[in-house]
Amino acid sequence: MANTKQAKKRARQSVVHGEHNAALRSMVRSYIKKVAKLAAEGKKAEAEAAYKEAVPVIDRIADKGLIHHNKAARHKSRLNERIRAIKA
């Protein structure tokens, strides 16, 4: 348990920040799942549109430090690979 006033405030802030970060990570996962689902269904045009929506979100989360830049690049690469694999 925090003993000082400063430590108590930091503990409160960490709870709020943790909830905010969890919501952002969840949002990114939703965008990724949306692209993956459309790619699995073979809807190339819709998957490409969803990918274009997802890329800035993934990059923004990486810039905030919630995920590593390499992980963001890996997600984008794998999603793009799935879209390219669809026979149009």
Secondary structure as the mmCIF struct_conf table of DSSP 4:
data_model
#
loop_
_struct_conf.conf_type_id
_struct_conf.id
_struct_conf.beg_label_comp_id
_struct_conf.beg_label_asym_id
_struct_conf.beg_label_seq_id
_struct_conf.end_label_comp_id
_struct_conf.end_label_asym_id
_struct_conf.end_label_seq_id
BEND BEND1 THR A 4 THR A 4
HELX_RH_AL_P HELX_RH_AL_P1 LYS A 5 GLU A 41
TURN_TY1_P TURN_TY1_P1 GLY A 42 GLY A 42
HELX_RH_AL_P HELX_RH_AL_P2 LYS A 44 LYS A 64
TURN_TY1_P TURN_TY1_P2 GLY A 65 GLY A 65
BEND BEND2 LEU A 66 ILE A 67
HELX_RH_AL_P HELX_RH_AL_P3 HIS A 69 ARG A 84
TURN_TY1_P TURN_TY1_P3 ALA A 85 ALA A 85
BEND BEND3 ILE A 86 ILE A 86
#
